Each structure stands twice: as C-alpha cells, then as structure tokens.
Amino acid sequence: MDILRFITAGSVDDGKSTLIGRLLYDSKNILVDQLEALEKQSKNKNENGIDLAILTDGLRAEREQGITIDVAYRYFSTPKRKFIIADAPGHIQYTRNMITGASNSQLIVILIDARQGVIEQTKRHSIIASLLKMKHVVVAINKMDLVDYTQEIFNDIKIQYDEVAAKLGLENISYFPISAFHGDNIVSRSENMSWYDGLSLLDFLETVEVNNNNEFESPRFQVQYVIRPQTDELHDYRGYAGEVISGVYKKGDEITVLPQNINTKISSIETGGKETDAVFAGQPAVIHIEDDIDISRGDFLVKPDSLPKMENEIEAVVCWLDKKELTEGSKYFIQHKSKLLKALIKEIEYKIDVNTLEKIPVTENIRLNEVVKVRLKTASPLVFDSFNESRNTGNAILIDETGNSTVGAVMIL
C-alpha cells in the first residue's frame, strides 16, 4: 500500500483542522477513548457533540485560541492508501511553518472560505505551492453550508482561483465544494449539492496518482554513515550506508564519487542485512566499492553518465524563516541532506512579491517570511541538482552558526 503525503493550507478560520478531523472521524480512524476525550474538551461542537478541530490542534495555546500555531502531523489509512497529513497554520506570521510542512508533501489542499473567496493568504500559499513545484493542487471551497450551498458562489471562486493558478503556472487543479463542519463531500457525496457531480475529497485522495522520487531517473545516493566495525570477524569491512534518493544501483555498476570526482565500481550491495543485486529509489542500502577511497558523510555516489552539478557558487530562492533579518555578507551553515557546509550570502539579487511574483529591488534587510533570490558561496563544492529537476537533491536549509536554528528554506536553481 502506498503513502500519500499532503498538507492543508489556508487563511485563519478557513477550517483546515476541522477538515482533517472530519477525514479522521468519518473514515473511522478515531479510537473510542479519543472520542470520549474530545467530547469533554469540545467547545465548538458539531451535530455529533464534538469539536473536530482539536484532533489536530495539540498545543494548549492552539486549543484556547482556536488557531493552529505549529504544523501538526496526523496519520490515517483506508483500505486503499495510507496518509500523512500536515496541518499548516493560517496566520501570516506562521507562514514559515507552512513552508516546512509543504517541503515533504506531494499534494496541497488549499482551503477557501466560501464567504471570502480568494484572499491574500490564498495567493501566498499558492505561490509557495508554485515555488515548491507541487504536482497537484486541491482547492477545497469550505463552509458551503454558510452560503446555502450555492453553485454560483462555488463557480465564481473557481474562476478567481483559475486566474491565480494560470499566473503561477500551477497545473492539475481539482475543485471541491465542501462543508468540513457538517461533512459535505468529505468522505461521501453530499445530498445538499446535487449540482456537484465529482468525487468526494477522500475518494480523490485515495485514487490520485502522485509522482514519487522514482520520477527523477538519474541515480543519486548520498552517504549518511560510513560503517567500519574494525572487529576481528569484520576486519576489512567498509560499507557506505544511506538511502537511494533516485534511480537504480546494481552490483558491478560503474560509479563516480563526488565531490572527489573519482571513478570506481560497486562490489556488493546490502539491504536489510542481506546481500542483493540491486536497490531502487526509496530503499535504504549499504554500498561497497572496489577501491579504497576517502569517502565521508554527505558525499555522493552517482553514475558517470548522469552527473549532478558541483559548484562553489549557487543561485537559490530562499524563504526567510527567522526574526533576525537576512543581510548580504552574512555567514551560515547550509545543510544539504547529510552534507553540512559553511556558506556566505554573496548577493541578494531581488525580493519576490508573494502576491504578484514580481521581482522587487532590495532596499533594506530581508525580514521574516520574505522570499528572495540570492547567490550563495560555499566553503567547498556543493553537489546538487536544480530544484526544478529534483526536489530531493535541489533543496537545502540555512542554519544559524551560533544558535543552530533553521533560518532559511533553500530551493537551488
């Protein structure tokens, strides 16, 4: 059974947490003791006597204020598919949380309040979906019960969002008229909207085809750990452990070790403690090579005929996540999967307006939640593919050198 990772996004009070709660409740993924606890804690009760939003709002402040502050992850399954849901905050100051949740998602569900239509935060989340190259966008027009389930309102919002999607280059847009509070068109089709002849939201999520890391064919394997037991029975054992990011690796394959740029061959492969002839994208593996080469954590094993880029200077789009402002000349660590390097902000080229995607000249320091195009210089060559080619090897984070906090989400161009 495959797994679909998706994120819900929208403005404050659009009903993201209620939607997830409804998916869990109506698909029978809530235990009896959870239901009893919900009934005691619920303030905004629906017809079943519970507030579905507090299934995901786990922090005390979230429950007291009725808002989502941090990204909450929930897991559920149906007979057809397993799901990992990220519930993202709607407040503007928590946009950075939404970015981190979206970076690992294959699909985004953008909620729109039927009474409000497309608003600034809708555009902001859509731009992030565009920057993160989301393959599928679900637009859930919520609270249809508060507009008398009117088809014209649904159609008007659909036209509004079509314009936004066209400007951003978003594709594979699916629209659903729903009421998360009452459960209309969430798990089963609603009788209140006979004019809608599409799938329920859950039916769509169960059947939508999403590309996984196999879509990027070029083989990529990054070393996470060098296994060197140095015991009597394993005196000469040296294996390079990691996950196959993309492509296929077979025993006997010629490979290039980067950034050293040295060629060798795979002598054997292990997975699950047993030798195998081949490993594929998504599998953990230990790879052994024929030659003694100095290989460290973060180095790549790739095929000579499909080499990634290797540069000291990179262009990137950065979503700034820190209250401390970003300035030219600032130094950070850049974490690219298992590789950690020192990096310098050589130039901030321009800001990206999150409402229009216009390029804005930089006249002051970069603040929290702003998106910028930068040139980074790294202490040693960085091995990468562009984000457009592969989300897996084209993303990174910037880390503050002193506080070790994550300050920037990086999409390498």
Rosetta blueprint (number, residue, H / E / L):
1 M L
2 D L
3 I E
4 L E
5 R E
6 F E
7 I E
8 T E
9 A E
10 G E
11 S L
12 V L
13 D L
14 D L
15 G L
16 K H
17 S H
18 T H
19 L H
20 I H
21 G H
22 R H
23 L H
24 L H
25 Y H
26 D H
27 S L
28 K L
29 N L
30 I L
31 L L
32 V H
33 D H
34 Q H
35 L H
36 E H
37 A H
38 L H
39 E H
40 K H
41 Q H
42 S L
43 K L
44 N L
45 K L
46 N L
47 E L
48 N L
49 G L
50 I L
51 D L
52 L H
53 A H
54 I H
55 L H
56 T L
57 D L
58 G L
59 L L
60 R H
61 A H
62 E H
63 R H
64 E H
65 Q H
66 G L
67 I L
68 T L
69 I L
70 D L
71 V L
72 A E
73 Y E
74 R E
75 Y E
76 F E
77 S E
78 T L
79 P L
80 K L
81 R L
82 K E
83 F E
84 I E
85 I E
86 A E
87 D E
88 A L
89 P L
90 G L
91 H L
92 I H
93 Q H
94 Y H
95 T H
96 R H
97 N H
98 M H
99 I H
100 T H
101 G H
102 A H
103 S L
104 N L
105 S L
106 Q L
107 L E
108 I E
109 V E
110 I E
111 L E
112 I E
113 D E
114 A L
115 R L
116 Q L
117 G L
118 V L
119 I L
120 E H
121 Q H
122 T H
123 K H
124 R H
125 H H
126 S H
127 I H
128 I H
129 A H
130 S H
131 L H
132 L L
133 K L
134 M L
135 K L
136 H E
137 V E
138 V E
139 V E
140 A E
141 I E
142 N E
143 K L
144 M H
145 D H
146 L H
147 V H
148 D L
149 Y L
150 T L
151 Q H
152 E H
153 I H
154 F H
155 N H
156 D H
157 I H
158 K H
159 I H
160 Q H
161 Y H
162 D H
163 E H
164 V H
165 A H
166 A H
167 K H
168 L H
169 G L
170 L L
171 E L
172 N L
173 I E
174 S E
175 Y E
176 F E
177 P E
178 I L
179 S E
180 A L
181 F L
182 H L
183 G L
184 D E
185 N L
186 I L
187 V L
188 S L
189 R L
190 S L
191 E L
192 N L
193 M L
194 S L
195 W L
196 Y L
197 D L
198 G L
199 L L
200 S L
201 L H
202 L H
203 D H
204 F H
205 L H
206 E H
207 T H
208 V L
209 E L
210 V L
211 N L
212 N L
213 N H
214 N H
215 E H
216 F L
217 E L
218 S L
219 P L
220 R E
221 F E
222 Q E
223 V L
224 Q L
225 Y E
226 V E
227 I E
228 R L
229 P L
230 Q L
231 T L
232 D L
233 E L
234 L L
235 H L
236 D L
237 Y L
238 R L
239 G E
240 Y E
241 A E
242 G E
243 E E
244 V E
245 I E
246 S E
247 G L
248 V E
249 Y E
250 K E
251 K L
252 G L
253 D L
254 E E
255 I E
256 T E
257 V E
258 L E
259 P L
260 Q L
261 N L
262 I E
263 N E
264 T E
265 K E
266 I E
267 S E
268 S E
269 I E
270 E E
271 T E
272 G L
273 G L
274 K E
275 E E
276 T E
277 D L
278 A E
279 V E
280 F E
281 A L
282 G L
283 Q L
284 P E
285 A E
286 V E
287 I E
288 H E
289 I E
290 E L
291 D L
292 D L
293 I L
294 D L
295 I L
296 S L
297 R L
298 G L
299 D L
300 F E
301 L E
302 V E
303 K L
304 P L
305 D L
306 S L
307 L L
308 P L
309 K E
310 M E
311 E E
312 N E
313 E E
314 I E
315 E E
316 A E
317 V E
318 V E
319 C E
320 W E
321 L L
322 D L
323 K L
324 K L
325 E L
326 L E
327 T L
328 E L
329 G L
330 S L
331 K E
332 Y E
333 F E
334 I E
335 Q E
336 H E
337 K L
338 S L
339 K E
340 L E
341 L E
342 K E
343 A E
344 L E
345 I E
346 K E
347 E E
348 I E
349 E E
350 Y E
351 K E
352 I E
353 D L
354 V L
355 N L
356 T L
357 L L
358 E L
359 K E
360 I E
361 P L
362 V L
363 T L
364 E L
365 N L
366 I E
367 R L
368 L L
369 N L
370 E L
371 V E
372 V E
373 K E
374 V E
375 R E
376 L E
377 K E
378 T E
379 A E
380 S E
381 P E
382 L E
383 V E
384 F E
385 D L
386 S L
387 F L
388 N L
389 E L
390 S L
391 R L
392 N L
393 T L
394 G L
395 N E
396 A E
397 I E
398 L E
399 I E
400 D L
401 E L
402 T L
403 G L
404 N L
405 S L
406 T E
407 V E
408 G E
409 A E
410 V E
411 M E
412 I E
413 L L
